[in-house]
Amino acid sequence: MGSKVLIRGNNFIGTTAVTFNGVSATFRVVNVNFITATVPAAATTGPISITNLGGTTTITPGFTVR
């Protein structure tokens, strides 16, 4: 945990939340296509969700905690 990950996608400007299997993460929107997020200590294996004004998108199969 505590590792930084780079998430690639579209329309990230205005992102209000990033979660790892439901656990809130600290994040920074780099630009419209990239977010950096820090894996929270309580994260478990599961989907990554990103929320902005357009709604929530869930990335599956997601992230694996080892």
N, C-alpha and C positions, 0 to 999 in steps of 0.2 A: 504494500500500500504506500501511498505517497508518491508513486511514480507519475510522471506527466505523460499524457497521451495526446496525440494530434488526431483530431477528428476532421475528416474531409467530407464536404457535402455542398449544399447550395442554400442561399438565402439565410445565412446565419446572423446577419445584422439584426439587432433587436432581440437576440436570445435572452431569455430571462431565467432559464434553469437548465442544468444538465444533471442527470442522475445515472448512477450505476446500479442497476437492479433495485431501483427505488430509493437509493441513498444519495442525498444531495452532494454535489461536488463543487469545488471552487473552479472557476473557469475564466477564460479570457477569449473574447472574439478577436481573432487576428484580422480577418477580413470576411468578405461575403462567403468565402469557400472553406475557411478553416477556423477551428476552435482548438485551443489547448485546454486540457482539463487535468486536474490532479485527482488521482484515484483516492477516494476517502478510505480511512482506516476500517470502517465497518462494511466496506463493499464486499459483495459475494458475486460469484459467477452468475451472469445473466445479461439482460439487454441494457443498452445505453439509450436513454431517452433525452431528447432535446426539445425544449419548449420555447416558442416565440409567439408573436401576435397571430400567426397563422394556425397555431395549435401545437400539438405534440407529435413528434415523429419518434418512433422506436426502431432502433437498429438491432436486428437479430441476425445471426445467433448471439451477437453481443460480445461480451468481454469475459475472459476466463481468468479467475484469480488462482494463482498457484502458490 
